[in-house]
Amino acid sequence: MLENKGQQRTDISSLGEFGLIEHLTKSFEIKQPSTIKGIGDDAAVIAVENELVVSTDMLVEGVHFDMSYMPLKHLGYKSVVVNLSDIYAMNALPTQITVSIAVSNRFPVEALEELYAGIQAAAHHYNVDVVGGDTTSSLSGLVISITALGQVTQEKAVYRSGAKENDLIVVSGDLGAAYLGLQILEREKQVFKVNPNSQPDLEPYSYLIERQLKPEARKDIPALLKELGVQPTSMIDISDGLSSETIHICKQSKKGCNIYEDKIPLDPQVITTCEEFNMDSTTIALNGGEDYELLFTISSDDYPKIKANPSLTVIGHITQESEGTHLITRANTKIPLIARGWNPLQEQETE
């Protein structure tokens, strides 16, 4: 997987740090008018007319991704998407990113070309400029750190802390597919270890695997809400699972909530795969994570504006803080929402 373009393998050391950066970024275009100076100087220069929004994420090999089934081009694309999703969750428009990588000498230049091809594809799709970054050596595999910059007009930024009692809780898209995609890939990895000649049939799981390997940020949702005349009162992206993100909004807003199990949007492939794996689809949707959908609250007065939209689903409402955070099951039982989303620090904390 690491050796692309036949048997060609160019050592990173042959280019040096600055030569490597120049080689990997030479075809990157500048499109944003706010980019005054991008790659090639001590620092980037950005013109800011509105409020600046900044988010950063780090992806670490062996923690956030597995090179045995994550193609490098997909990894580059996904590493950009997970950062841009946070910008959209602030109701902002992303404009620039910086890309820093730490890489071991087992990766040839050709592998990094694939990684950066994915980064470039995402930058093109989301119309953001790559304006800087860094490369350094790593003794423990590949590390990717991306910082995303965006802008939002004054008073249009949406925080986690603005939810009000009786607000409706809305989610974009559908949930749980990315987690199941990961389970499929992990299963096939174990099969491959036992029988390297086996050829997996992944066609029945195509949507799930795409959601895991090549997710998309919901750039359409802030634009849609603006078009509908809806200003969310709070918003967050779903990276750690619906349950965790809902609790984040409730804690920051000092409110409670009721989420209705029968309202949670699930793709048919999620339902059939959960049946195959003997998993509970609601548990997967609540705790799976990596969906990169947007979860937000709106005034109940805005319900008529969104009710017919196929991209949006009302899944519950905000309550008083004293009522707590709950899931209302299909059997009309009220059970506490618990944040069981993915925690990258958990193993270190329990050692």
N, C-alpha and C positions, 0 to 999 in steps of 0.2 A: 504493500500500500504506500510505503514511503518513497519508493523509487518509481517515479513517473517517467514518461517519454522513453520507453524501452529500458535499456541498461544504463542510460546516461546518469552519471552521478557526479556532481560538482561540489566539492567541499566548501562549506561556508567560509572557512578561513582563507580561501583563495581570493575572496573579494574584499575582506576586511569589513569593519562595521559600516563605515560611510559608503563604501562601494556597494554593500549589500542593500542598504536603505535606498540608494539611488537606483539600483537595479530593480528592486521590487516595486518602487513607486513611480517609475519613469512614465508610465502610461496613464497615471491618475490625472483626471481633468478637474479644473476648478469651475464650478457653475454658480455658486452662491455669490450674489453681489456684496454680501457682508464679509466675504473673505478678502481681506486686503493683501495679506501675505500668508502663503501656506508653507509647504515643505521647502527647505533649502536655506533657512536662516536660523538664528539662535532660538527664535520663538515665532509662533504664528501671531498675526495681527488680525483681529476681528472687529468690525464696526458694529456697535450695538445701538439700535434705535429704541428697543423695548426692554423688557426685563429679561435678563440672561438666566437660563435654566441649565444646570450642570448635573450630570450623573455619570458614575463610573462603575464598571463591573470587571471582575477578574475571573477567568476560566482556567482551571488547573487540570492538567492531564492526570487521570486516575481518580479525580474527585468529581469534576464536572463533565468529563467526557472520556470515552474509551476509544483509543485509536484502532482497535481491532474491527470496529464497524462504523466509525465516524469518518467519512471521506474528508480530506483536508479542505477541499473547496466548500463543502457543506459547513464545516467547522468555522471557516472564515466568515461565511454568510451569517451563520447563527450568532457568532460572537458580536456582530454589529447589531443584529435584530434585538437581542436581549437588552442592549443599552438604549436603543431608540424607543423600545416599548415604554421605558421609564419616562422618557421625554413626552411621549403622547399621553401618558397617564397624568401628566401635569397640565394637560390641555394646551400644550405648546407644540411648536413646529421645530423639529431638529434641523440644524443647519451645517454643523461640522462635527467631525470626530478626530481623535488622535488614537493611534494604534501602537502599543508597546508589546514586544514579545521577548520572552526568555526561552532559548532553544538549546538543546543538547546537540553534540556533533553527530548524532546518529541521523539527524535530518539533513539531507543534501539541499542545495539551492533549489533543485527542481521541486522538492516537497513544499518549500516556502513559496515558490511561484504559484502552486496550487492554492495554498492558504490565502495568499493575497489576491488571487483571481476571485475567490469567494467574497473577500472583503470589498473588492472593487465592484463586483456585481451588486452587492447590497447597497453600496454607496450610490451607485447609479440608479437603482430601483427606488430608493428613498430620497434621492436628490440631495445628498449631503456630501460635503467636501472632506477628504482626508487631508488634514493640515499639519500633521506632525506625529511624533512618536519616538520610539527608541527600540534598539535591539541589544540584547546582552546574552551571555552564555548561561546555561542552566545545567546543573548536575543531576536533575531529577525529572527530566522530560520537558514538555512544552507548557508554557504559561502565556496566556494572552490577556492583556489588560487594555480595555478600551474606555475612553472618556468621550461622552457625547455632550455637545453643546446645542442649545436650542433657544428660541426666543418666544415670548408671549406678550401680548399687549397688556398694559396695566389693568389690573382687576379681573383679568380673564384666567389667571392661573388658578388651578383647582388643587386643593390640598386634601389630605386624608381627614382633616379635622372639621370639615364643614357640614357634616350630616346633621339633619334636624329631625325631631320626632315626627313621625308619620310620613317622612320621605319614603319614596319607593326605591328598592334596591334592584338595579338593572345590570345585566351582564351581556356582553357581546358574544356572538358565535356559539360554540359548544365546548364542553369541558371533558377532560379525562383521556382524550385520545393520545396525547403526547406520552403520558405515563405508560399506557398500554403498549405504545410503540416501543418504548424502552424494554418492557417485559418480553416482547417478541424477539427483539434483537439479542437480549441476554440469553433467552432460551436457545436461539439458533447458534449463539457462540458456544454454548455448552455442548450442543449436538456436534458442532464442527470439531471440538476438541476430541470427542470420542471417535468421530468418523470424518476425517478431513476431505473425503471424497463426496460427502453428502451435498446435494444441491437443494437449498431451502426454497419452498414455494411461498413467496411473500405477497403474492398478488391479492389474496383475500384481506391482507392487512395494509394495503397501500396507503390509505388515508392516515392510519395510525403512525406508520413509519415516517411518512412525510412530515407529520406534525412534530415528531421527535427530531428528525435530522435536518429539516428545513422549515422551521416555523416562520411565520410572518408577523410583524408588528401591525397593530390595527390603526394604521395611519388614516383610514377612512372614517373612523368614529368621531374624532374631534371635528372634522369637517362636516360630517353628517349632522351632529348635534347643533353646530352653528347654523347650518341650513334650515334645521327644524325649529330654530329659535329656542333651544333648550340649553341652559347653563347648569351643568352638574353642580351639586352642592359639595360633593366629595368624590374622589376617584383614586384608583390604584390599579396596577397591572397584576395579573394572576400568574406569578412565577412560582409561588410556594404552595398553591392549592387554594381553592375557594374558601375553605374554612379559615385558614390563617389570615387571608387577605380581608375577609369580612370582619374578623376580630380586630385587625389593625385599624380599620376604619372606625369601628365602635369604640375602641380604646382611645384613639386620638380625638374622637368627637364627643367622648363621654356619654355614649348612648348604648342601648341594647338593640336587639334585632330578632326578627323571626324570618327564617329562610324556609321555603316550602319545598319538600323533597320532590313532589310531582311537577314542580315548575322548572327544575334544573335541566337545562338543554343538553341532550346527549345525541351524538351521531349514531345511526343504526349500527355502524361497525363497532362502536364502543359497546353497545348492548349485546351484540352477538358474541363478541370476543370475551366479554365478562362472563357470559354463560359458558363458553368453552373452557375458560380458566377457573370456573367456579368462584368468581370474584363478585363482590357487590358493587354495582355500577355507581351507586350513590357515594360509597366510601371512596371510590376511585376519583370521582368528580370533586369531592370535598378535599381530598388530601394528596392527589396525584402531583399537581404542579406542572410547570413548564408549558402551560397553555398559551400564555402571553395574550390572553384576552383582556379586555378592560372591564373592571367592576366599578360601578359608580352609583351614586344616589341622585335622585331628582325630586323636586317638589311634586306632590300628588296632582297639583294643578296642571302639570305638564304631561300627564299620562295620555291625554287624547293626541298629543303631537307624535308620540312614539309607538302607540299601541299596534299599529298595522305594519310596523317595520320588521322585515324578516331577519335583520341582523341583530335585533335587540329583544331580550326576554326579561320581563319583570319576575323576579324570583322571591321577593319578600318585601318587608318594610322595616323601618327604623322605629324603635320603641324607647321608652324611658330607660335610663341606665340601670335602674333598680330591677328591671325585668330580666336582665341578663341577655346572653346571646344563645339562641335556640334554633334547632331544626324541627320543623313540624313534619312528621313522617306521613306516608300515604295512609297509615292507619289512624292518623290524627293524634299521634302521641307526641308529646313535647320533650325533646331530649337536648341536653346542653351541647352547643358547638364546642369542639375541642381542636386546638391548633396542632394537628399532627403532620403538618407539611414538612417537606425535606429541610433538614438542618445540617449544613456542612460542618458545623463545629461540634456536633453531637459526639462523635467518636473521641475527639480530643478531650472533651469535657468529662467523659465518663471513665477515662483511663486512670 
